[in-house]
Amino acid sequence: MASVRKPPTPGPSTGGPGPESELGPRKLIRPSLSEVRRDGASPRGVRKGAPPDQTNAESFYYLKQMQARTAIVVRLVDGEELRGWIEWYDKDALKLNRENAPNLLLQKHAIKYLYKEEEERQFRRRKVRTERGPGDGGEGGSAPPGAQGR
């Protein structure tokens, strides 16, 4: 009859229980080579594609302003300011309709920025309020901007 071999048990000479007695024998777990090759086909090193060339935010803004015929102020790179509303636009230009003045075809590269005329009025009102100061009430306070003293 063959003898069954038992794992050695720590005795008083070893100084304490070994790691195998509580946790069992340690085993290194590795994936097999075939699993690694199969998983290698996954998009690990694949880069994301480039973002889209256009988000359509500009188109959305122009269409909204065109439909409402919103009064727009256009500041050009050279400092000139134009007022009107946008009739149409394309990739490189927009057409500004003006009252009592000829319509203009503006190249986008010549535009520094543009904004709604309504925002300009709101900004001026806020500026006048802050110049008067809080709690002034408008009576007996400082004169509005541009007024001259006598």
Residue, then its C-alpha position, 0 to 999 in steps of 0.5 A: m500500500a502506498s503511503v499518503r504524504k501529509p504537508p508538514t505541520p509547524g512544530p514548536s521549533t518553527g516559532g509559530p504557524g506558517p502562512e499555509s496553515e491559515l490561508g492554504p498554499r499560495k498560487l499565482i494566478r495568471p491568464s493563459l497565453s491563449e486568453v491574452r492573445r484573444d484579448g489583444a484584439s480589443p481596442r486597447g491602443v486604438r485612439k479616439g477619432a478627431p472631434p467634429d469640424q463643426t459643432n453647429a453652435e455658430s449656425f444655430y446662433y445665426l439662424k436664431q438671429m436671422q429669424a428674429r431679425t435681431a438688431i446686431v452690433v458688429r465690431l470690425v478688426d479695425g475698430e469700426e462699428l456697424r449696426g443692422w441685422i443678419e440677412w444670411y451667412d455662409k462659411d466665410a461671410l455674412k450679409l448685414n442689412r442696415e436701415n438708411a445705409p447700404n447692405l454690406l457683405l462682411q468677411k468673417h475674418a474682418i469681424k472682431y466680435l458681434y453682439k445684440e444691440e439690446e445687450e448694449r442698452q442693458f450694459r449701459r443701464r447697469k453702468v449708470r446704476t453702479e456709478r450712482g452708487p448703492g442707496d442713492g435713489g437717483e435724487g440729489g445724486s451724481a449727474p449722469p455720465g457725460a453731463q457737464g457741471r455749471 
